[in-house]
Amino acid sequence: MTHAHASRRWVLGLAAVASFMVALDTLVVSTALTTIRLDLGASAEQLEWTVNAYNLSFAVLLMTASALGDRYGRRRGFAFGLVVFSLASAACALAPGAGTLIAARAVQGAGAAFVMPLALALVGAAFPPERRGAAMGALQGLTGLSVASGPVIGGAIAQGVAWQWIFWINVPIGLLAVPFVLARVKEGFGSERALDLRGLGLVTGAALGVVWGLVRGNQAGWQSAEVVASLAAGLALLVAFVWWEARSRTPMLPLGLFRSRAFSAGNGGIFLTFAALFSAVFFLAQFLQTSLGYGPLGAGMRLLPWTATLFFVAPVAGALVDRYGERPFLAGGLALQALGLAWIALVASPGMSYVELVPALMLAGCGVSMALPSAQNAAVNAVPAGSIGKAAGANSTLRELGGVFGIAIAVAVFTGAGGYTSAQEFSDGFTAAMLVAAGLSLAGALAGLMLGGRRLSITQPLPEGSPS
């Protein structure tokens, strides 16, 4: 085994371990929320913030973390994120009340913001373009294992041990990985070492305003002064960010990248993929418990026909993307996910047989497993090597914003169509929410059709700003 080959395996392995933990914590609490509510006396709003505090800080800080990684070193930033994530996980486990848990989850999301995009950037820089799709597929497959096991682990721990151990398991894994990262991963930097402080401030404020408005919309009211002002401020700062980046000598996100059809379509696809995925997971775990009567562990186990496909299908899809291009896998995969989620919406009812859900769960799972590596590969392969960090940051930011957007929209629709007072009322709201998730996935499939055909000269990265 050559030194270069061994180095790539270390990069991929460590990136996968870190991504496993970060992805796990986006879903691990989904089947444990009832136990947390009873133990901490949390309100319904506090339970929602237990999920959203993590996603909020994660989404807001992704671009900032990517830019800091490009400036001060991707390996160094990756290790820093692991330390913050691990210590915040311990704080979550030790939380005496819901408020402390929410605050610790926000810090945990900040650490994850450094881990996820820099893991993607390190893998993208370590592998040549002709092998990058397979590497991204393997990374997504291993990350998919955490998505598959998240509801199961959360349910098993909440039911069999204590919900605090959901977070304790991160601590030794994260802290043990740090010395291996520093010893085995080569340091890397972005093409521009200057730090765009004004751009950092504008994009952070823009993301915070938009995400805060989406998260608070259901509690405060979509027409409330708080939500309207938050969304308006976020959009205004986003416009200011675009204006500044177009004029900055060292932009944190070169706007010319979006002239690439592959980059734009890949990012649009990943946004809508996660909007559909997160909203569906949020409600499916509750449907299995509220309408079908399963416990936390039983609900998590019954999601496996859907989530486990990520572990098996994504690596194969990633390798095939290198051969056939991203468009058929992004558009086709999201169309399959839309079909599967719509199928679930149409058959869902209180007391139904779980077996009726299995084919639809598998169909949706195979679809999202095809879409994930193709969307990320399209975005990363569309940029020069020096811009991989910025591309990964934009891709990860849009992914997390998509998850927050999807949950916010689905919860709003669920509230209008149903509620929690009876199994039938929950089922009515669940059906409406799942149809929304299917619609978001179908919109992602249309974005995937915007991709060009297979790029024949994949070994030569496109210059910034060139169309694909």
C-alpha positions as CSV (number, residue, x, y, z in Angstrom):
1,M,0.0,0.0,0.0
2,T,1.4,3.4,-1.0
3,H,1.8,6.2,1.4
4,A,-0.8,8.3,-0.6
5,H,-3.3,5.4,-0.5
6,A,-2.9,4.9,3.2
7,S,-3.2,8.6,3.9
8,R,-6.5,8.7,1.9
9,R,-7.9,5.8,3.9
10,W,-7.1,7.6,7.2
11,V,-8.8,10.8,5.9
12,L,-11.9,8.9,4.8
13,G,-12.0,6.8,7.9
14,L,-11.7,9.7,10.3
15,A,-14.1,11.9,8.3
16,A,-16.6,9.1,8.4
17,V,-16.3,8.6,12.2
18,A,-16.8,12.3,12.8
19,S,-19.7,12.6,10.3
20,F,-21.3,9.6,11.9
21,M,-21.5,11.4,15.2
22,V,-22.7,14.6,13.8
23,A,-25.4,13.0,11.6
24,L,-26.4,10.7,14.5
25,D,-27.2,13.7,16.7
26,T,-29.5,15.3,14.2
27,L,-31.9,12.3,14.6
28,V,-30.9,10.4,17.8
29,V,-33.4,12.4,19.9
30,S,-36.3,11.8,17.6
31,T,-37.5,8.6,19.4
32,A,-36.4,9.9,22.8
33,L,-38.4,13.1,23.0
34,T,-41.2,11.6,25.1
35,T,-38.8,10.3,27.6
36,I,-37.0,13.7,27.8
37,R,-40.3,15.5,28.2
38,L,-41.3,13.3,31.2
39,D,-37.8,13.4,32.8
40,L,-37.2,17.2,32.5
41,G,-40.8,18.4,32.5
42,A,-40.3,20.0,29.1
43,S,-43.0,21.7,27.2
44,A,-43.9,21.0,23.6
45,E,-42.0,24.2,22.5
46,Q,-38.9,23.1,24.5
47,L,-39.0,19.7,22.9
48,E,-39.0,21.3,19.4
49,W,-36.1,23.5,20.5
50,T,-34.2,20.4,21.6
51,V,-34.1,19.4,18.0
52,N,-33.9,22.9,16.4
53,A,-31.3,24.5,18.6
54,Y,-28.8,22.0,17.2
55,N,-29.9,22.6,13.6
56,L,-30.0,26.3,14.1
57,S,-26.4,26.8,15.3
58,F,-25.3,24.1,12.8
59,A,-26.8,25.9,9.8
60,V,-25.8,29.5,10.9
61,L,-22.1,28.7,11.5
62,L,-21.4,26.3,8.6
63,M,-20.1,29.0,6.1
64,T,-18.2,30.7,8.9
65,A,-16.5,27.4,9.9
66,S,-15.6,26.6,6.4
67,A,-14.0,30.0,5.8
68,L,-12.1,29.7,9.1
69,G,-10.9,26.3,8.0
70,D,-9.7,27.6,4.7
71,R,-7.8,30.4,6.5
72,Y,-6.3,28.7,9.5
73,G,-6.2,25.1,8.3
74,R,-8.9,22.5,7.6
75,R,-7.3,19.8,9.7
76,R,-7.0,22.2,12.7
77,G,-10.6,23.4,12.3
78,F,-11.8,19.8,12.0
79,A,-10.0,18.8,15.3
80,F,-11.4,21.9,17.0
81,G,-14.9,21.0,16.0
82,L,-14.5,17.5,17.4
83,V,-13.4,18.9,20.8
84,V,-16.3,21.4,21.0
85,F,-18.8,18.7,19.9
86,S,-17.6,16.2,22.4
87,L,-17.5,18.6,25.4
88,A,-21.0,19.9,24.5
89,S,-22.3,16.4,24.3
90,A,-21.1,15.9,27.9
91,A,-22.9,19.1,28.8
92,C,-26.1,17.8,27.2
93,A,-25.9,14.6,29.3
94,L,-25.4,16.6,32.5
95,A,-28.2,19.1,31.8
96,P,-30.4,19.5,34.9
97,G,-33.3,21.1,32.9
98,A,-34.7,21.7,29.5
99,G,-33.2,25.2,29.2
100,T,-29.7,23.9,29.9
101,L,-30.2,21.0,27.4
102,I,-31.2,23.4,24.7
103,A,-28.2,25.7,25.3
104,A,-25.8,22.7,25.2
105,R,-27.4,21.5,22.0
106,A,-26.7,24.9,20.5
107,V,-23.0,24.6,21.4
108,Q,-23.0,21.0,20.1
109,G,-24.3,22.3,16.7
110,A,-21.5,24.9,16.6
111,G,-19.0,22.1,16.9
112,A,-20.8,20.1,14.3
113,A,-20.6,23.2,12.0
114,F,-16.8,22.8,11.9
115,V,-16.8,19.0,11.6
116,M,-19.2,18.3,8.7
117,P,-18.0,20.7,6.0
118,L,-14.3,20.3,6.8
119,A,-14.7,16.5,6.7
120,L,-16.2,16.9,3.2
121,A,-13.5,19.3,2.2
122,L,-10.7,17.0,3.5
123,V,-12.0,14.0,1.6
124,G,-12.6,16.1,-1.5
125,A,-9.0,17.4,-1.5
126,A,-7.5,14.0,-0.6
127,F,-9.0,12.1,-3.6
128,P,-8.5,12.8,-7.3
129,P,-11.6,13.9,-9.3
130,E,-12.0,10.5,-11.0
131,R,-12.2,8.7,-7.6
132,R,-14.0,11.4,-5.7
133,G,-17.5,10.1,-6.3
134,A,-16.7,6.7,-4.9
135,A,-15.1,8.4,-1.8
136,M,-18.1,10.6,-1.3
137,G,-20.4,7.6,-1.7
138,A,-18.5,5.7,0.9
139,L,-18.6,8.7,3.2
140,Q,-22.3,9.0,2.7
141,G,-22.8,5.3,3.2
142,L,-21.0,5.3,6.6
143,T,-22.7,8.5,7.5
144,G,-25.9,6.8,6.5
145,L,-25.3,4.2,9.1
146,S,-25.7,6.9,11.7
147,V,-29.0,8.0,10.1
148,A,-30.2,4.4,10.1
149,S,-29.1,3.8,13.7
150,G,-30.0,7.2,15.1
151,P,-33.7,6.5,15.9
152,V,-32.9,2.9,16.9
153,I,-30.0,4.0,19.3
154,G,-32.1,6.8,20.7
155,G,-35.1,4.6,21.3
156,A,-33.0,1.8,22.8
157,I,-31.1,4.0,25.2
158,A,-34.2,6.0,26.2
159,Q,-36.2,2.8,26.8
160,G,-33.4,0.6,28.2
161,V,-30.9,2.8,30.0
162,A,-31.3,6.6,30.2
163,W,-31.7,9.3,27.6
164,Q,-28.5,11.0,28.9
165,W,-26.4,8.2,27.4
166,I,-27.5,9.3,23.9
167,F,-25.0,12.1,24.4
168,W,-22.4,10.3,26.6
169,I,-21.5,7.9,23.7
170,N,-20.1,10.8,21.7
171,V,-17.5,11.9,24.3
172,P,-14.9,9.1,24.1
173,I,-15.2,8.6,20.4
174,G,-14.7,12.3,19.6
175,L,-11.9,12.9,22.0
176,L,-10.0,9.7,20.9
177,A,-10.3,10.7,17.3
178,V,-8.6,14.1,17.8
179,P,-5.0,12.9,18.2
180,F,-5.3,10.6,15.1
181,V,-6.6,13.6,13.1
182,L,-3.6,15.7,14.1
183,A,-1.2,12.8,13.4
184,R,-2.6,11.2,10.3
185,V,-4.4,13.9,8.3
186,K,-2.4,16.4,6.1
187,E,-3.1,20.0,6.7
188,G,-4.8,21.9,3.9
189,F,-5.9,25.4,3.2
190,G,-8.2,27.2,0.7
191,S,-6.8,29.0,-2.3
192,E,-7.5,32.4,-0.5
193,R,-5.9,32.7,2.9
194,A,-7.3,36.1,3.7
195,L,-10.4,36.1,5.9
196,D,-13.5,37.9,4.6
197,L,-14.7,39.3,8.0
198,R,-17.4,41.4,6.5
199,G,-18.7,38.5,4.5
200,L,-18.6,36.3,7.6
201,G,-20.7,38.7,9.5
202,L,-23.2,39.3,6.8
203,V,-23.8,35.6,6.0
204,T,-24.0,34.7,9.7
205,G,-26.6,37.4,10.3
206,A,-28.5,36.4,7.2
207,A,-28.6,32.7,8.2
208,L,-29.6,33.5,11.8
209,G,-32.4,35.8,10.7
210,V,-33.9,33.4,8.2
211,V,-33.5,30.3,10.3
212,W,-34.8,32.0,13.5
213,G,-37.9,33.1,11.6
214,L,-38.5,29.6,10.2
215,V,-38.1,28.0,13.6
216,R,-40.2,30.5,15.5
217,G,-43.0,30.8,12.9
218,N,-45.1,28.1,14.4
219,Q,-44.9,29.3,18.0
220,A,-45.0,33.1,17.5
221,G,-47.2,33.1,14.5
222,W,-46.1,33.6,10.9
223,Q,-47.5,37.2,10.8
224,S,-46.1,38.2,14.2
225,A,-43.7,41.1,14.4
226,E,-40.9,38.9,15.6
227,V,-41.1,36.4,12.7
228,V,-41.7,39.1,10.0
229,A,-38.8,41.2,11.3
230,S,-36.5,38.2,11.6
231,L,-37.2,37.0,8.0
232,A,-37.0,40.5,6.6
233,A,-33.7,41.2,8.4
234,G,-32.3,37.9,7.2
235,L,-33.2,38.5,3.6
236,A,-31.8,42.0,3.7
237,L,-28.5,40.8,5.1
238,L,-28.5,38.1,2.4
239,V,-28.8,40.8,-0.3
240,A,-26.0,42.7,1.4
241,F,-23.9,39.6,1.5
242,V,-24.4,39.0,-2.3
243,W,-23.6,42.6,-3.0
244,W,-20.4,42.5,-0.9
245,E,-19.2,39.1,-2.3
246,A,-19.5,40.5,-5.8
247,R,-17.1,43.3,-4.9
248,S,-14.7,41.7,-2.4
249,R,-11.2,40.9,-3.6
250,T,-11.1,37.8,-1.4
251,P,-14.8,36.6,-1.1
252,M,-15.6,33.7,1.2
253,L,-18.0,32.4,-1.4
254,P,-17.1,33.4,-5.0
255,L,-20.5,34.0,-6.7
256,G,-19.0,32.9,-10.0
257,L,-19.4,29.3,-8.6
258,F,-23.1,29.6,-9.0
259,R,-22.7,30.2,-12.8
260,S,-22.0,26.5,-12.9
261,R,-25.2,24.6,-13.6
262,A,-23.8,21.6,-11.7
263,F,-23.0,23.6,-8.6
264,S,-26.3,25.4,-8.5
265,A,-28.4,22.3,-9.3
266,G,-26.5,20.2,-6.8
267,N,-27.0,22.7,-4.0
268,G,-30.7,23.1,-4.9
269,G,-31.1,19.3,-4.9
270,I,-29.4,18.9,-1.5
271,F,-31.5,21.7,0.1
272,L,-34.8,20.0,-1.0
273,T,-33.5,16.5,-0.3
274,F,-33.0,17.3,3.4
275,A,-36.1,19.4,3.6
276,A,-38.1,16.3,2.6
277,L,-35.9,13.9,4.7
278,F,-35.9,15.8,8.0
279,S,-39.6,16.6,7.9
280,A,-40.5,12.9,7.1
281,V,-38.2,11.6,9.9
282,F,-39.6,14.1,12.4
283,F,-43.2,12.8,11.9
284,L,-42.6,9.2,11.1
285,A,-41.1,8.4,14.5
286,Q,-44.0,10.1,16.1
287,F,-46.6,8.4,13.9
288,L,-45.3,4.9,14.8
289,Q,-45.6,5.8,18.5
290,T,-48.8,7.9,18.6
291,S,-51.0,6.3,16.0
292,L,-49.6,2.7,15.9
293,G,-48.7,2.4,19.6
294,Y,-45.0,1.3,19.4
295,G,-42.5,2.3,22.1
296,P,-39.3,4.3,21.4
297,L,-37.2,1.3,20.5
298,G,-40.0,-0.4,18.4
299,A,-40.4,2.9,16.5
300,G,-36.7,3.1,15.8
301,M,-36.5,-0.5,14.6
302,R,-39.4,0.0,12.3
303,L,-37.7,2.9,10.5
304,L,-34.8,0.6,9.5
305,P,-36.3,-0.5,6.1
306,W,-36.1,3.2,5.2
307,T,-32.9,4.5,6.8
308,A,-30.7,1.4,6.5
309,T,-30.7,1.7,2.7
310,L,-28.3,4.7,3.1
311,F,-25.7,2.3,4.3
312,F,-26.0,-0.1,1.5
313,V,-27.1,1.9,-1.5
314,A,-25.2,5.2,-1.2
315,P,-21.7,3.7,-1.7
316,V,-22.9,1.9,-4.9
317,A,-24.6,5.0,-6.1
318,G,-21.5,7.1,-5.5
319,A,-19.4,4.7,-7.6
320,L,-21.9,4.7,-10.4
321,V,-22.1,8.5,-10.4
322,D,-18.4,8.5,-11.5
323,R,-19.4,6.4,-14.5
324,Y,-22.8,7.8,-15.6
325,G,-22.9,11.3,-14.1
326,E,-25.0,12.8,-11.4
327,R,-28.2,13.8,-13.2
328,P,-30.0,10.3,-13.4
329,F,-29.2,9.6,-9.7
330,L,-30.2,13.0,-8.3
331,A,-33.4,13.4,-10.4
332,G,-34.3,9.7,-10.3
333,G,-33.5,9.2,-6.7
334,L,-35.6,12.2,-5.5
335,A,-38.5,11.1,-7.7
336,L,-38.4,7.7,-6.0
337,Q,-38.3,9.3,-2.6
338,A,-41.3,11.5,-3.6
339,L,-43.2,8.4,-4.7
340,G,-42.4,6.5,-1.4
341,L,-43.4,9.4,0.8
342,A,-46.6,10.0,-1.1
343,W,-47.4,6.3,-0.8
344,I,-47.0,6.5,3.0
345,A,-49.2,9.5,3.2
346,L,-52.0,7.8,1.2
347,V,-52.0,4.5,3.3
348,A,-51.4,6.0,6.8
349,S,-54.2,5.5,9.3
350,P,-54.5,4.6,13.0
351,G,-54.2,0.9,13.7
352,M,-52.9,0.0,10.2
353,S,-50.6,-2.9,9.8
354,Y,-46.9,-1.8,9.8
355,V,-46.2,-4.2,7.0
356,E,-48.1,-1.9,4.6
357,L,-45.5,0.7,5.2
358,V,-42.4,-1.4,4.5
359,P,-42.4,-1.2,0.6
360,A,-42.9,2.5,0.7
361,L,-40.2,3.0,3.3
362,M,-37.7,1.0,1.2
363,L,-38.6,2.9,-2.0
364,A,-38.0,6.3,-0.3
365,G,-34.8,5.0,1.3
366,C,-33.3,3.8,-2.0
367,G,-34.2,7.1,-3.6
368,V,-32.6,9.4,-1.0
369,S,-29.5,7.1,-1.0
370,M,-29.1,7.7,-4.7
371,A,-29.6,11.4,-4.4
372,L,-27.2,12.3,-1.6
373,P,-23.8,11.3,-3.1
374,S,-24.8,12.7,-6.5
375,A,-25.9,16.1,-5.2
376,Q,-22.7,16.5,-3.1
377,N,-20.5,15.2,-5.9
378,A,-22.1,17.6,-8.4
379,A,-21.3,20.6,-6.1
380,V,-17.8,19.6,-5.2
381,N,-16.7,18.5,-8.7
382,A,-17.9,21.7,-10.2
383,V,-15.2,23.8,-8.5
384,P,-11.4,24.1,-8.6
385,A,-9.4,22.2,-5.9
386,G,-8.7,25.5,-4.0
387,S,-12.4,26.2,-3.7
388,I,-13.5,22.8,-2.4
389,G,-13.7,24.1,1.2
390,K,-16.0,27.0,0.2
391,A,-18.1,24.7,-2.0
392,A,-18.4,22.2,0.8
393,G,-19.4,24.9,3.2
394,A,-22.2,26.2,0.9
395,N,-23.4,22.7,0.3
396,S,-23.5,21.8,4.0
397,T,-25.2,25.1,4.9
398,L,-28.0,24.6,2.3
399,R,-28.4,21.0,3.5
400,E,-29.0,22.1,7.2
401,L,-31.1,25.1,6.1
402,G,-33.2,22.6,4.1
403,G,-33.8,20.5,7.1
404,V,-34.9,23.4,9.2
405,F,-37.1,24.7,6.4
406,G,-38.7,21.3,5.8
407,I,-39.5,20.8,9.5
408,A,-41.0,24.3,9.8
409,I,-43.2,23.9,6.8
410,A,-44.3,20.4,7.7
411,V,-45.1,21.3,11.3
412,A,-47.2,24.3,10.1
413,V,-49.2,22.1,7.8
414,F,-49.5,19.4,10.5
415,T,-50.9,22.0,12.9
416,G,-53.5,23.2,10.4
417,A,-54.7,19.7,9.5
418,G,-54.4,17.7,12.8
419,G,-53.0,17.6,16.3
420,Y,-52.2,15.4,19.3
421,T,-55.5,14.9,21.0
422,S,-56.3,11.5,19.3
423,A,-54.6,9.0,17.1
424,Q,-57.0,9.9,14.3
425,E,-56.3,13.6,14.6
426,F,-52.5,12.9,14.5
427,S,-52.9,10.7,11.5
428,D,-54.8,13.5,9.6
429,G,-52.0,15.9,10.3
430,F,-49.4,13.3,9.5
431,T,-50.9,12.6,6.1
432,A,-50.8,16.3,5.2
433,A,-47.2,16.7,6.4
434,M,-46.0,13.7,4.5
435,L,-47.6,15.0,1.3
436,V,-45.6,18.2,1.8
437,A,-42.4,16.1,2.2
438,A,-43.2,14.3,-1.0
439,G,-43.8,17.7,-2.8
440,L,-40.4,19.0,-1.6
441,S,-38.7,15.8,-2.9
442,L,-40.4,16.2,-6.3
443,A,-39.2,19.8,-6.5
444,G,-35.7,18.4,-5.8
445,A,-36.0,16.0,-8.7
446,L,-36.8,18.9,-11.0
447,A,-33.7,20.6,-9.8
448,G,-31.7,17.5,-10.6
449,L,-32.9,17.7,-14.2
450,M,-31.0,21.0,-14.5
451,L,-27.7,19.1,-14.3
452,G,-25.8,18.7,-17.5
453,G,-24.9,15.3,-18.9
454,R,-21.9,13.3,-17.9
455,R,-18.8,15.4,-17.7
456,L,-16.2,13.7,-19.9
457,S,-13.2,15.6,-18.7
458,I,-13.8,15.1,-15.0
459,T,-10.0,15.0,-14.3
460,Q,-9.8,18.7,-15.1
461,P,-11.7,20.8,-12.6
462,L,-13.8,23.6,-14.1
463,P,-12.5,27.1,-13.6
464,E,-14.6,29.3,-11.3
465,G,-17.5,30.8,-12.9
466,S,-17.6,28.6,-16.0
467,P,-20.8,26.8,-16.9
468,S,-20.9,23.0,-16.7
